Amino acid sequence: MKTSESYQISREEMRKYAGKYVAVMDGKVVASGKNLYKKIEELEKKHPDKKIIVTYIPTEDLLILHTKF
C-alpha cells in the first residue's frame, strides 16, 4: 500500500467523500469509508502489482494549519 503519492480529487468527490478515507487505484476511487483496512487487503490480493493511494478527505468544517519551523 502506498500513501506517499498524490491524487488530485475533484470538488464533487470532496463533497461525496467528506469525512471518509478513500483508496485510489489507477486514478480512480475504488473504495471509501471510515475504515478501509479489510478492503485494502482485498484489493492488494486481487491486484498485487497495482499501487493503492489512501488519503483522508476532510469535512468542510475541518481546518488544518501548516506552519514552517
Protein Blocks (a to p, Z undefined) as FASTA:
>chain_A
ZZkbccdddfklmmmmgoiacddeehiafbdcjblklmmmmmmmmmmmbccdddddddfk
lccddddZZ
